[in-house]
């Protein structure tokens, strides 16, 4: 699922930045979004690296982002920079799973709002336009 070269603490930290960015796109994180993050971490990102450590890296990074009151935009930029530097390591399958999780987080409380739609569009363009460009 996750390429071996991405099975490290840095990948999970950057993934946490993305999940935080999506949940905070409308400037607040509600319990339904937190539950959806936990669901997708369990589903896709607790089976590689070190099961307990990968989950804890994600959760601790998110707690730190909350403590620092990081903006959604800043958190997304951290993920974006990481992705752009490592895009060749991201498979289409991994990009699909990331997009699926981000969309689920955005729709967990109610329908997507404008700020969530904008962020999801940016993410889709980053993951899939970048992937298509690697094939050319």
N, CA, C and O atoms as CSV, one atom per row, in Angstrom:
chain,resi,resn,atom,element,x,y,z
A,1,UNK,N,N,0.817,-1.176,0.000
A,1,UNK,CA,C,0.000,0.000,0.000
A,1,UNK,C,C,0.869,1.251,0.000
A,1,UNK,O,O,0.787,2.058,-0.925
A,2,UNK,N,N,1.694,1.419,1.019
A,2,UNK,CA,C,2.576,2.574,1.085
A,2,UNK,C,C,3.965,2.112,0.663
A,2,UNK,O,O,4.515,1.182,1.253
A,3,UNK,N,N,4.533,2.753,-0.351
A,3,UNK,CA,C,5.873,2.358,-0.785
A,3,UNK,C,C,6.854,2.419,0.382
A,3,UNK,O,O,6.752,3.280,1.255
A,4,UNK,N,N,7.783,1.508,0.379
A,4,UNK,CA,C,8.725,1.394,1.490
A,4,UNK,C,C,9.457,2.710,1.766
A,4,UNK,O,O,9.718,3.046,2.921
A,5,UNK,N,N,9.789,3.452,0.707
A,5,UNK,CA,C,10.534,4.696,0.895
A,5,UNK,C,C,9.707,5.781,1.605
A,5,UNK,O,O,10.256,6.793,2.039
A,6,UNK,N,N,8.401,5.570,1.721
A,6,UNK,CA,C,7.547,6.514,2.445
A,6,UNK,C,C,7.155,6.017,3.835
A,6,UNK,O,O,6.481,6.729,4.579
A,7,UNK,N,N,7.564,4.823,4.184
A,7,UNK,CA,C,7.182,4.268,5.483
A,7,UNK,C,C,8.124,4.796,6.559
A,7,UNK,O,O,8.993,4.083,7.061
A,8,UNK,N,N,7.922,6.067,6.896
A,8,UNK,CA,C,8.755,6.694,7.908
A,8,UNK,C,C,7.953,7.775,8.627
A,8,UNK,O,O,6.854,8.139,8.209
A,9,UNK,N,N,8.517,8.266,9.693
A,9,UNK,CA,C,7.823,9.244,10.528
A,9,UNK,C,C,7.459,10.506,9.749
A,9,UNK,O,O,6.384,11.069,9.953
A,10,UNK,N,N,8.341,10.953,8.861
A,10,UNK,CA,C,8.075,12.189,8.115
A,10,UNK,C,C,6.802,12.070,7.271
A,10,UNK,O,O,6.002,13.005,7.234
A,11,UNK,N,N,6.605,10.942,6.598
A,11,UNK,CA,C,5.395,10.754,5.790
A,11,UNK,C,C,4.143,10.899,6.648
A,11,UNK,O,O,3.201,11.587,6.255
A,12,UNK,N,N,4.124,10.262,7.803
A,12,UNK,CA,C,2.941,10.305,8.665
A,12,UNK,C,C,2.725,11.704,9.251
A,12,UNK,O,O,1.583,12.117,9.455
A,13,UNK,N,N,3.802,12.430,9.519
A,13,UNK,CA,C,3.659,13.816,9.978
A,13,UNK,C,C,3.009,14.673,8.890
A,13,UNK,O,O,2.107,15.464,9.166
A,14,UNK,N,N,3.472,14.506,7.670
A,14,UNK,CA,C,2.934,15.313,6.568
A,14,UNK,C,C,1.494,14.926,6.256
A,14,UNK,O,O,0.684,15.786,5.907
A,15,UNK,N,N,1.172,13.661,6.376
A,15,UNK,CA,C,-0.204,13.212,6.204
A,15,UNK,C,C,-1.099,13.849,7.273
A,15,UNK,O,O,-2.228,14.247,6.984
A,16,UNK,N,N,-0.604,13.941,8.485
A,16,UNK,CA,C,-1.350,14.605,9.564
A,16,UNK,C,C,-1.595,16.071,9.231
A,16,UNK,O,O,-2.668,16.604,9.516
A,17,UNK,N,N,-0.609,16.721,8.632
A,17,UNK,CA,C,-0.805,18.110,8.209
A,17,UNK,C,C,-1.961,18.208,7.212
A,17,UNK,O,O,-2.783,19.121,7.291
A,18,UNK,N,N,-2.013,17.273,6.289
A,18,UNK,CA,C,-3.087,17.303,5.300
A,18,UNK,C,C,-4.446,17.078,5.966
A,18,UNK,O,O,-5.386,17.829,5.708
A,19,UNK,N,N,-4.562,16.071,6.808
A,19,UNK,CA,C,-5.834,15.791,7.469
A,19,UNK,C,C,-6.281,16.987,8.312
A,19,UNK,O,O,-7.458,17.348,8.326
A,20,UNK,N,N,-5.338,17.582,9.002
A,20,UNK,CA,C,-5.636,18.780,9.795
A,20,UNK,C,C,-6.129,19.902,8.880
A,20,UNK,O,O,-7.115,20.570,9.190
A,21,UNK,N,N,-5.446,20.104,7.761
A,21,UNK,CA,C,-5.822,21.173,6.818
A,21,UNK,C,C,-7.257,20.996,6.339
A,21,UNK,O,O,-8.017,21.962,6.262
A,22,UNK,N,N,-7.622,19.759,6.019
A,22,UNK,CA,C,-8.982,19.492,5.542
A,22,UNK,C,C,-9.991,19.740,6.665
A,22,UNK,O,O,-11.010,20.397,6.455
A,23,UNK,N,N,-9.710,19.221,7.834
A,23,UNK,CA,C,-10.642,19.377,8.958
A,23,UNK,C,C,-10.791,20.843,9.371
A,23,UNK,O,O,-11.859,21.254,9.823
A,24,UNK,N,N,-9.741,21.621,9.218
A,24,UNK,CA,C,-9.757,23.022,9.645
A,24,UNK,C,C,-10.037,23.990,8.495
A,24,UNK,O,O,-9.928,25.203,8.674
A,25,UNK,N,N,-10.390,23.481,7.341
A,25,UNK,CA,C,-10.634,24.357,6.179
A,25,UNK,C,C,-11.689,25.414,6.483
A,25,UNK,O,O,-11.613,26.539,5.988
A,26,UNK,N,N,-12.670,25.048,7.296
A,26,UNK,CA,C,-13.723,26.007,7.669
A,26,UNK,C,C,-13.446,26.642,9.035
A,26,UNK,O,O,-14.343,27.201,9.666
A,27,UNK,N,N,-12.195,26.547,9.476
A,27,UNK,CA,C,-11.698,27.195,10.704
A,27,UNK,C,C,-12.161,26.536,12.001
A,27,UNK,O,O,-11.967,27.093,13.081
A,28,UNK,N,N,-12.771,25.355,11.904
A,28,UNK,CA,C,-13.139,24.626,13.119
A,28,UNK,C,C,-13.089,23.122,12.838
A,28,UNK,O,O,-13.373,22.665,11.731
A,29,UNK,N,N,-12.724,22.380,13.864
A,29,UNK,CA,C,-12.685,20.924,13.749
A,29,UNK,C,C,-13.749,20.360,14.675
A,29,UNK,O,O,-13.725,20.608,15.881
A,30,UNK,N,N,-14.678,19.607,14.116
A,30,UNK,CA,C,-15.760,19.036,14.920
A,30,UNK,C,C,-15.491,17.555,15.171
A,30,UNK,O,O,-14.653,16.944,14.508
A,31,UNK,N,N,-16.202,16.995,16.126
A,31,UNK,CA,C,-15.985,15.608,16.538
A,31,UNK,C,C,-16.161,14.630,15.387
A,31,UNK,O,O,-15.447,13.629,15.316
A,32,UNK,N,N,-17.098,14.899,14.487
A,32,UNK,CA,C,-17.312,13.998,13.349
A,32,UNK,C,C,-16.079,13.929,12.460
A,32,UNK,O,O,-15.753,12.869,11.926
A,33,UNK,N,N,-15.391,15.061,12.297
A,33,UNK,CA,C,-14.157,15.071,11.496
A,33,UNK,C,C,-13.056,14.280,12.197
A,33,UNK,O,O,-12.310,13.540,11.555
A,34,UNK,N,N,-12.961,14.437,13.502
A,34,UNK,CA,C,-11.960,13.686,14.266
A,34,UNK,C,C,-12.225,12.180,14.146
A,34,UNK,O,O,-11.297,11.392,13.962
A,35,UNK,N,N,-13.474,11.800,14.252
A,35,UNK,CA,C,-13.822,10.378,14.131
A,35,UNK,C,C,-13.469,9.838,12.748
A,35,UNK,O,O,-12.992,8.711,12.619
A,36,UNK,N,N,-13.704,10.648,11.715
A,36,UNK,CA,C,-13.407,10.214,10.348
A,36,UNK,C,C,-11.895,10.077,10.158
A,36,UNK,O,O,-11.437,9.160,9.476
A,37,UNK,N,N,-11.130,10.974,10.752
A,37,UNK,CA,C,-9.672,10.870,10.679
A,37,UNK,C,C,-9.218,9.558,11.318
A,37,UNK,O,O,-8.409,8.831,10.742
A,38,UNK,N,N,-9.734,9.258,12.495
A,38,UNK,CA,C,-9.378,8.009,13.181
A,38,UNK,C,C,-9.765,6.803,12.317
A,38,UNK,O,O,-8.988,5.857,12.189
A,39,UNK,N,N,-10.952,6.836,11.731
A,39,UNK,CA,C,-11.409,5.742,10.881
A,39,UNK,C,C,-10.441,5.491,9.723
A,39,UNK,O,O,-10.076,4.346,9.455
A,40,UNK,N,N,-10.028,6.555,9.043
A,40,UNK,CA,C,-9.147,6.384,7.887
A,40,UNK,C,C,-7.708,6.073,8.282
A,40,UNK,O,O,-7.003,5.381,7.548
A,41,UNK,N,N,-7.272,6.568,9.414
A,41,UNK,CA,C,-5.939,6.189,9.900
A,41,UNK,C,C,-5.932,4.688,10.167
A,41,UNK,O,O,-4.990,3.990,9.790
A,42,UNK,N,N,-6.982,4.194,10.817
A,42,UNK,CA,C,-7.091,2.755,11.078
A,42,UNK,C,C,-7.191,1.958,9.777
A,42,UNK,O,O,-6.589,0.892,9.650
A,43,UNK,N,N,-7.943,2.470,8.825
A,43,UNK,CA,C,-8.194,1.757,7.570
A,43,UNK,C,C,-6.947,1.662,6.696
A,43,UNK,O,O,-6.652,0.591,6.165
A,44,UNK,N,N,-6.223,2.743,6.541
A,44,UNK,CA,C,-5.127,2.781,5.567
A,44,UNK,C,C,-3.731,2.984,6.134
A,44,UNK,O,O,-2.757,2.543,5.522
A,45,UNK,N,N,-3.603,3.640,7.288
A,45,UNK,CA,C,-2.268,4.035,7.704
A,45,UNK,C,C,-1.838,3.484,9.055
A,45,UNK,O,O,-0.974,4.066,9.710
A,46,UNK,N,N,-2.417,2.387,9.477
A,46,UNK,CA,C,-1.954,1.774,10.724
A,46,UNK,C,C,-1.375,0.386,10.465
A,46,UNK,O,O,-1.145,-0.382,11.399
A,47,UNK,N,N,-1.141,0.070,9.194
A,47,UNK,CA,C,-0.670,-1.269,8.858
A,47,UNK,C,C,0.766,-1.287,8.339
A,47,UNK,O,O,1.323,-2.353,8.079
A,48,UNK,N,N,1.352,-0.126,8.193
A,48,UNK,CA,C,2.715,-0.030,7.687
A,48,UNK,C,C,3.577,0.640,8.741
A,48,UNK,O,O,3.082,1.057,9.788
A,49,UNK,N,N,4.874,0.741,8.459
A,49,UNK,CA,C,5.813,1.376,9.375
A,49,UNK,C,C,5.734,0.568,10.668
A,49,UNK,O,O,5.981,-0.638,10.641
A,50,UNK,N,N,5.409,1.168,11.755
A,50,UNK,CA,C,5.164,0.477,13.009
A,50,UNK,C,C,3.730,0.823,13.375
A,50,UNK,O,O,3.420,1.988,13.625
A,51,UNK,N,N,2.855,-0.167,13.409
A,51,UNK,CA,C,1.408,0.063,13.532
A,51,UNK,C,C,1.058,1.124,14.569
A,51,UNK,O,O,0.382,2.103,14.250
A,52,UNK,N,N,1.503,0.943,15.780
A,52,UNK,CA,C,1.157,1.904,16.825
A,52,UNK,C,C,1.886,3.221,16.640
A,52,UNK,O,O,1.335,4.287,16.913
A,53,UNK,N,N,3.116,3.146,16.180
A,53,UNK,CA,C,3.894,4.364,16.024
A,53,UNK,C,C,3.335,5.237,14.900
A,53,UNK,O,O,3.275,6.457,15.050
A,54,UNK,N,N,2.929,4.644,13.784
A,54,UNK,CA,C,2.401,5.444,12.673
A,54,UNK,C,C,1.144,6.191,13.104
A,54,UNK,O,O,0.992,7.374,12.799
A,55,UNK,N,N,0.257,5.521,13.799
A,55,UNK,CA,C,-0.958,6.176,14.290
A,55,UNK,C,C,-0.612,7.295,15.257
A,55,UNK,O,O,-1.147,8.400,15.160
A,56,UNK,N,N,0.277,7.007,16.180
A,56,UNK,CA,C,0.617,7.997,17.197
A,56,UNK,C,C,1.322,9.197,16.590
A,56,UNK,O,O,1.123,10.320,17.054
A,57,UNK,N,N,2.143,8.990,15.561
A,57,UNK,CA,C,2.787,10.118,14.887
A,57,UNK,C,C,1.719,11.037,14.295
A,57,UNK,O,O,1.805,12.258,14.431
A,58,UNK,N,N,0.724,10.461,13.646
A,58,UNK,CA,C,-0.360,11.260,13.060
A,58,UNK,C,C,-1.108,12.020,14.150
A,58,UNK,O,O,-1.302,13.230,14.036
A,59,UNK,N,N,-1.525,11.333,15.195
A,59,UNK,CA,C,-2.321,11.971,16.244
A,59,UNK,C,C,-1.524,13.029,17.004
A,59,UNK,O,O,-2.046,14.104,17.300
A,60,UNK,N,N,-0.266,12.733,17.318
A,60,UNK,CA,C,0.544,13.714,18.052
A,60,UNK,C,C,0.827,14.938,17.188
A,60,UNK,O,O,0.827,16.061,17.691
A,61,UNK,N,N,1.068,14.735,15.902
A,61,UNK,CA,C,1.289,15.872,15.006
A,61,UNK,C,C,0.038,16.739,14.952
A,61,UNK,O,O,0.131,17.966,14.986
A,62,UNK,N,N,-1.115,16.119,14.869
A,62,UNK,CA,C,-2.362,16.892,14.832
A,62,UNK,C,C,-2.585,17.645,16.145
A,62,UNK,O,O,-3.025,18.794,16.133
A,63,UNK,N,N,-2.287,17.008,17.269
A,63,UNK,CA,C,-2.421,17.706,18.564
A,63,UNK,C,C,-1.514,18.935,18.607
A,63,UNK,O,O,-1.900,19.990,19.112
A,64,UNK,N,N,-0.308,18.783,18.073
A,64,UNK,CA,C,0.636,19.905,18.055
A,64,UNK,C,C,0.137,21.028,17.132
A,64,UNK,O,O,0.268,22.205,17.467
A,65,UNK,N,N,-0.424,20.676,15.995
A,65,UNK,CA,C,-0.975,21.686,15.079
A,65,UNK,C,C,-2.127,22.444,15.737
A,65,UNK,O,O,-2.268,23.653,15.552
A,66,UNK,N,N,-2.947,21.730,16.501
A,66,UNK,CA,C,-4.051,22.365,17.228
A,66,UNK,C,C,-3.489,23.311,18.290
A,66,UNK,O,O,-3.939,24.450,18.416
A,67,UNK,N,N,-2.499,22.830,19.057
A,67,UNK,CA,C,-1.890,23.671,20.099
A,67,UNK,C,C,-1.297,24.947,19.504
A,67,UNK,O,O,-1.417,26.028,20.081
A,68,UNK,N,N,-0.657,24.807,18.343
A,68,UNK,CA,C,-0.010,25.959,17.706
A,68,UNK,C,C,-0.996,26.834,16.926
A,68,UNK,O,O,-0.631,27.894,16.418
A,69,UNK,N,N,-2.237,26.380,16.839
A,69,UNK,CA,C,-3.269,27.085,16.079
A,69,UNK,C,C,-2.822,27.340,14.640
A,69,UNK,O,O,-3.000,28.428,14.093
A,70,UNK,N,N,-2.249,26.322,14.060
A,70,UNK,CA,C,-1.792,26.387,12.672
A,70,UNK,C,C,-2.997,26.580,11.762
A,70,UNK,O,O,-4.050,25.982,11.983
A,71,UNK,N,N,-2.845,27.403,10.753
A,71,UNK,CA,C,-3.951,27.603,9.819
A,71,UNK,C,C,-4.038,26.422,8.863
A,71,UNK,O,O,-3.062,25.705,8.641
A,72,UNK,N,N,-5.208,26.239,8.313
A,72,UNK,CA,C,-5.419,25.202,7.316
A,72,UNK,C,C,-4.473,25.402,6.131
A,72,UNK,O,O,-3.885,24.448,5.623
A,73,UNK,N,N,-4.338,26.641,5.705
A,73,UNK,CA,C,-3.488,26.959,4.550
A,73,UNK,C,C,-2.035,26.591,4.815
A,73,UNK,O,O,-1.374,26.009,3.955
A,74,UNK,N,N,-1.538,26.927,5.999
A,74,UNK,CA,C,-0.146,26.605,6.336
A,74,UNK,C,C,0.069,25.096,6.405
A,74,UNK,O,O,1.083,24.585,5.929
A,75,UNK,N,N,-0.882,24.393,6.994
A,75,UNK,CA,C,-0.765,22.936,7.094
A,75,UNK,C,C,-0.788,22.304,5.705
A,75,UNK,O,O,-0.022,21.380,5.428
A,76,UNK,N,N,-1.659,22.797,4.839
A,76,UNK,CA,C,-1.719,22.255,3.483
A,76,UNK,C,C,-0.408,22.514,2.740
A,76,UNK,O,O,0.062,21.648,2.002
A,77,UNK,N,N,0.173,23.667,2.921
A,77,UNK,CA,C,1.440,24.000,2.257
A,77,UNK,C,C,2.562,23.048,2.687
A,77,UNK,O,O,3.425,22.698,1.881
A,78,UNK,N,N,2.548,22.636,3.945
A,78,UNK,CA,C,3.550,21.680,4.428
A,78,UNK,C,C,3.396,20.354,3.677
A,78,UNK,O,O,4.377,19.782,3.202
A,79,UNK,N,N,2.160,19.875,3.577
A,79,UNK,CA,C,1.932,18.632,2.831
A,79,UNK,C,C,2.297,18.813,1.366
A,79,UNK,O,O,2.941,17.943,0.781
A,80,UNK,N,N,1.899,19.917,0.770
A,80,UNK,CA,C,2.149,20.177,-0.644
A,80,UNK,C,C,3.651,20.170,-0.950
A,80,UNK,O,O,4.083,19.548,-1.921
A,81,UNK,N,N,4.428,20.847,-0.139
A,81,UNK,CA,C,5.878,20.887,-0.342
A,81,UNK,C,C,6.472,19.488,-0.236
A,81,UNK,O,O,7.305,19.097,-1.053
A,82,UNK,N,N,6.041,18.739,0.772
A,82,UNK,CA,C,6.523,17.364,0.932
A,82,UNK,C,C,6.174,16.539,-0.300
A,82,UNK,O,O,7.028,15.836,-0.842
A,83,UNK,N,N,4.932,16.622,-0.740
A,83,UNK,CA,C,4.498,15.859,-1.912
A,83,UNK,C,C,5.305,16.244,-3.146
A,83,UNK,O,O,5.748,15.372,-3.893
A,84,UNK,N,N,5.495,17.523,-3.363
A,84,UNK,CA,C,6.229,17.965,-4.556
A,84,UNK,C,C,7.667,17.463,-4.543
A,84,UNK,O,O,8.230,17.167,-5.597
A,85,UNK,N,N,8.259,17.367,-3.371
A,85,UNK,CA,C,9.634,16.869,-3.262
A,85,UNK,C,C,9.732,15.355,-3.380
A,85,UNK,O,O,10.797,14.820,-3.687
A,86,UNK,N,N,8.614,14.659,-3.136
A,86,UNK,CA,C,8.628,13.188,-3.125
A,86,UNK,C,C,7.597,12.590,-4.072
A,86,UNK,O,O,7.272,11.410,-3.939
A,87,UNK,N,N,7.076,13.350,-5.015
A,87,UNK,CA,C,5.931,12.905,-5.833
A,87,UNK,C,C,6.188,11.582,-6.550
A,87,UNK,O,O,5.254,10.813,-6.775
A,88,UNK,N,N,7.422,11.313,-6.907
A,88,UNK,CA,C,7.719,10.046,-7.592
A,88,UNK,C,C,7.516,8.831,-6.692
A,88,UNK,O,O,7.384,7.708,-7.179
A,89,UNK,N,N,7.491,9.052,-5.394
A,89,UNK,CA,C,7.295,7.954,-4.444
A,89,UNK,C,C,5.815,7.649,-4.203
A,89,UNK,O,O,5.486,6.630,-3.596
A,90,UNK,N,N,4.933,8.515,-4.669
A,90,UNK,CA,C,3.499,8.352,-4.444
A,90,UNK,C,C,2.870,7.603,-5.613
A,90,UNK,O,O,2.865,8.094,-6.742
A,91,UNK,N,N,2.347,6.431,-5.344
A,91,UNK,CA,C,1.667,5.651,-6.379
A,91,UNK,C,C,0.267,6.215,-6.609
A,91,UNK,O,O,-0.248,6.977,-5.790
A,92,UNK,N,N,-0.335,5.837,-7.720
A,92,UNK,CA,C,-1.714,6.254,-7.994
A,92,UNK,C,C,-2.639,5.720,-6.901
A,92,UNK,O,O,-3.549,6.425,-6.464
A,93,UNK,N,N,-2.417,4.492,-6.461
A,93,UNK,CA,C,-3.231,3.890,-5.404
A,93,UNK,C,C,-3.131,4.701,-4.111
A,93,UNK,O,O,-4.142,4.945,-3.453
A,94,UNK,N,N,-1.935,5.113,-3.749
A,94,UNK,CA,C,-1.752,5.903,-2.535
A,94,UNK,C,C,-2.441,7.263,-2.682
A,94,UNK,O,O,-3.084,7.736,-1.745
A,95,UNK,N,N,-2.310,7.882,-3.833
A,95,UNK,CA,C,-2.983,9.168,-4.076
A,95,UNK,C,C,-4.501,9.018,-3.979
A,95,UNK,O,O,-5.182,9.895,-3.448
A,96,UNK,N,N,-5.025,7.909,-4.492
A,96,UNK,CA,C,-6.476,7.654,-4.397
A,96,UNK,C,C,-6.911,7.534,-2.940
A,96,UNK,O,O,-7.944,8.079,-2.551
A,97,UNK,N,N,-6.131,6.829,-2.141
A,97,UNK,CA,C,-6.472,6.649,-0.727
A,97,UNK,C,C,-6.409,7.983,0.030
A,97,UNK,O,O,-7.254,8.261,0.881
A,98,UNK,N,N,-5.422,8.785,-0.282
A,98,UNK,CA,C,-5.310,10.091,0.350
A,98,UNK,C,C,-6.511,10.952,-0.013
A,98,UNK,O,O,-7.095,11.610,0.848
A,99,UNK,N,N,-6.875,10.946,-1.280
A,99,UNK,CA,C,-8.022,11.743,-1.737
A,99,UNK,C,C,-9.311,11.237,-1.106
A,99,UNK,O,O,-10.154,12.034,-0.694
A,100,UNK,N,N,-9.468,9.931,-1.028
A,100,UNK,CA,C,-10.660,9.341,-0.406
A,100,UNK,C,C,-10.789,9.781,1.050
A,100,UNK,O,O,-11.868,10.171,1.495
A,101,UNK,N,N,-9.688,9.717,1.781
A,101,UNK,CA,C,-9.716,10.110,3.186
A,101,UNK,C,C,-10.019,11.598,3.336
A,101,UNK,O,O,-10.821,11.984,4.186
A,102,UNK,N,N,-9.391,12.426,2.525
A,102,UNK,CA,C,-9.614,13.867,2.601
A,102,UNK,C,C,-11.072,14.200,2.303
A,102,UNK,O,O,-11.679,15.020,2.992
A,103,UNK,N,N,-11.628,13.571,1.288
A,103,UNK,CA,C,-13.030,13.814,0.947
A,103,UNK,C,C,-13.953,13.355,2.077
A,103,UNK,O,O,-14.930,14.036,2.393
A,104,UNK,N,N,-13.657,12.229,2.676
A,104,UNK,CA,C,-14.481,11.721,3.778
A,104,UNK,C,C,-14.428,12.656,4.982
A,104,UNK,O,O,-15.442,12.873,5.645
A,105,UNK,N,N,-13.264,13.204,5.264
A,105,UNK,CA,C,-13.137,14.149,6.377
A,105,UNK,C,C,-13.974,15.392,6.089
A,105,UNK,O,O,-14.676,15.898,6.964
A,106,UNK,N,N,-13.891,15.876,4.855
A,106,UNK,CA,C,-14.616,17.092,4.473
A,106,UNK,C,C,-16.130,16.914,4.528
A,106,UNK,O,O,-16.857,17.867,4.810
A,107,UNK,N,N,-16.603,15.715,4.263
A,107,UNK,CA,C,-18.055,15.487,4.227
A,107,UNK,C,C,-18.587,14.850,5.507
A,107,UNK,O,O,-19.768,14.510,5.569
A,108,UNK,N,N,-17.759,14.682,6.516
A,108,UNK,CA,C,-18.180,13.947,7.706
A,108,UNK,C,C,-19.217,14.685,8.546
A,108,UNK,O,O,-20.051,14.043,9.183
A,109,UNK,N,N,-19.189,15.978,8.564
A,109,UNK,CA,C,-20.119,16.738,9.413
A,109,UNK,C,C,-21.362,17.155,8.637
A,109,UNK,O,O,-22.480,17.007,9.131
A,110,UNK,N,N,-21.181,17.655,7.472
A,110,UNK,CA,C,-22.288,18.048,6.603
A,110,UNK,C,C,-21.734,18.065,5.185
A,110,UNK,O,O,-20.602,17.642,4.951
A,111,UNK,N,N,-22.504,18.535,4.273
A,111,UNK,CA,C,-21.985,18.598,2.910
A,111,UNK,C,C,-20.778,19.519,2.872
A,111,UNK,O,O,-20.603,20.377,3.737
A,112,UNK,N,N,-19.947,19.327,1.852
A,112,UNK,CA,C,-18.749,20.148,1.717
A,112,UNK,C,C,-19.122,21.628,1.594
A,112,UNK,O,O,-20.037,21.991,0.854
A,113,UNK,N,N,-18.407,22.462,2.321
A,113,UNK,CA,C,-18.613,23.891,2.169
A,113,UNK,C,C,-17.578,24.440,1.182
A,113,UNK,O,O,-16.720,23.700,0.699
A,114,UNK,N,N,-17.664,25.717,0.892
A,114,UNK,CA,C,-16.812,26.311,-0.134
A,114,UNK,C,C,-15.321,26.158,0.188
A,114,UNK,O,O,-14.534,25.801,-0.689
A,115,UNK,N,N,-14.937,26.421,1.415
A,115,UNK,CA,C,-13.515,26.328,1.772
A,115,UNK,C,C,-13.012,24.889,1.656
A,115,UNK,O,O,-11.870,24.664,1.254
A,116,UNK,N,N,-13.845,23.928,1.999
A,116,UNK,CA,C,-13.451,22.520,1.854
A,116,UNK,C,C,-13.354,22.138,0.387
A,116,UNK,O,O,-12.435,21.422,-0.011
A,117,UNK,N,N,-14.294,22.610,-0.417
A,117,UNK,CA,C,-14.243,22.332,-1.861
A,117,UNK,C,C,-12.983,22.898,-2.502
A,117,UNK,O,O,-12.359,22.247,-3.340
A,118,UNK,N,N,-12.618,24.093,-2.111
A,118,UNK,CA,C,-11.401,24.713,-2.646
A,118,UNK,C,C,-10.179,23.867,-2.281
A,118,UNK,O,O,-9.328,23.595,-3.128
A,119,UNK,N,N,-10.102,23.458,-1.025
A,119,UNK,CA,C,-8.964,22.652,-0.581
A,119,UNK,C,C,-8.941,21.296,-1.271
A,119,UNK,O,O,-7.878,20.839,-1.692
A,120,UNK,N,N,-10.094,20.642,-1.394
A,120,UNK,CA,C,-10.147,19.349,-2.070
A,120,UNK,C,C,-9.743,19.476,-3.541
A,120,UNK,O,O,-9.093,18.585,-4.087
A,121,UNK,N,N,-10.126,20.572,-4.172
A,121,UNK,CA,C,-9.734,20.803,-5.562
A,121,UNK,C,C,-8.227,20.991,-5.671
A,121,UNK,O,O,-7.594,20.441,-6.572
A,122,UNK,N,N,-7.650,21.765,-4.759
A,122,UNK,CA,C,-6.193,21.941,-4.744
A,122,UNK,C,C,-5.490,20.601,-4.554
A,122,UNK,O,O,-4.501,20.309,-5.226
A,123,UNK,N,N,-6.007,19.793,-3.636
A,123,UNK,CA,C,-5.406,18.485,-3.373
A,123,UNK,C,C,-5.519,17.589,-4.596
A,123,UNK,O,O,-4.547,16.939,-4.982
A,124,UNK,N,N,-6.681,17.549,-5.202
A,124,UNK,CA,C,-6.875,16.717,-6.394
A,124,UNK,C,C,-5.912,17.141,-7.495
A,124,UNK,O,O,-5.278,16.294,-8.124
A,125,UNK,N,N,-5.799,18.430,-7.732
A,125,UNK,CA,C,-4.875,18.922,-8.759
A,125,UNK,C,C,-3.430,18.569,-8.429
A,125,UNK,O,O,-2.661,18.202,-9.317
A,126,UNK,N,N,-3.064,18.677,-7.171
A,126,UNK,CA,C,-1.713,18.333,-6.743
A,126,UNK,C,C,-1.419,16.854,-6.974
A,126,UNK,O,O,-0.402,16.497,-7.570
A,127,UNK,N,N,-2.317,16.004,-6.498
A,127,UNK,CA,C,-2.075,14.563,-6.556
A,127,UNK,C,C,-2.199,13.986,-7.955
A,127,UNK,O,O,-1.385,13.156,-8.359
A,128,UNK,N,N,-3.188,14.409,-8.683
A,128,UNK,CA,C,-3.471,13.733,-9.950
A,128,UNK,C,C,-2.892,14.438,-11.157
A,128,UNK,O,O,-2.503,13.778,-12.121
A,129,UNK,N,N,-2.823,15.749,-11.135
A,129,UNK,CA,C,-2.121,16.417,-12.226
A,129,UNK,C,C,-0.636,16.140,-12.108
A,129,UNK,O,O,0.052,15.940,-13.109
A,130,UNK,N,N,-0.144,16.130,-10.875
A,130,UNK,CA,C,1.267,15.798,-10.650
A,130,UNK,C,C,1.577,14.381,-11.084
A,130,UNK,O,O,2.624,14.119,-11.676
A,131,UNK,N,N,0.654,13.455,-10.786
A,131,UNK,CA,C,0.866,12.050,-11.170
A,131,UNK,C,C,0.878,11.916,-12.670
A,131,UNK,O,O,1.737,11.229,-13.223
A,132,UNK,N,N,-0.073,12.567,-13.352
A,132,UNK,CA,C,-0.132,12.501,-14.810
A,132,UNK,C,C,1.139,13.080,-15.425
A,132,UNK,O,O,1.641,12.560,-16.422
A,133,UNK,N,N,1.661,14.156,-14.834
A,133,UNK,CA,C,2.871,14.767,-15.366
A,133,UNK,C,C,4.081,13.854,-15.215
A,133,UNK,O,O,4.994,13.907,-16.040
A,134,UNK,N,N,4.107,13.023,-14.184
A,134,UNK,CA,C,5.239,12.099,-14.006
A,134,UNK,C,C,5.258,11.037,-15.093
A,134,UNK,O,O,6.312,10.483,-15.407
A,135,UNK,N,N,4.095,10.751,-15.670
A,135,UNK,CA,C,4.014,9.715,-16.698
A,135,UNK,C,C,4.493,10.210,-18.051
A,135,UNK,O,O,4.829,9.400,-18.915
A,136,UNK,N,N,4.533,11.511,-18.255
A,136,UNK,CA,C,4.941,12.078,-19.551
A,136,UNK,C,C,6.443,12.203,-19.658
A,136,UNK,O,O,6.953,12.660,-20.681
